[in-house]
Amino acid sequence: MTECLEQLKTHDDHAAILIESICLSYPFQHRFFKATADAK
């Protein structure tokens, strides 16, 4: 969950809301962050 909170700090409010909801859905979390990292 700490990783999620770090991600929240780097995004604007709208994205943070989306990311927070994904963080709450833990099984999806890892794939989301991997996809986000790959997209950069």
N, C-alpha and C positions, 0 to 999 in steps of 0.2 A: 504493500500500500504506500510505502514511502516513495517508491519510484513514481507512482501515480501523482503524488503531491508535488514532486519535483517537476513533473511534466506540466501540471497546472500553472506553476509559476511562470512558465515560458510562453504561455498563450494568452490571447485576449479573452475577455469575459465570455463571449459567445462560444468560442472553442472550449474554454474551461468548463462550461456547463456540459457540453457534449462529452468531453473527456471524463469529467467526474462521473457521469452516468455510466460510461463504459468501465471506469474503475470499479464501480459497484457491481458490475457484471464480470467477476474475476476470471472465469474461464476464457472470456474473449480478450482479456487484457493483454496477454502476452502477444497474441497475433496482431492486435492493433498496434502495439508499440513497435513490433518488428516491421510491420508495413509502413509505419510512419518513418522509421529510421531508414528503410530502403528507399523511400520516396525523396529523401533529402539529397 
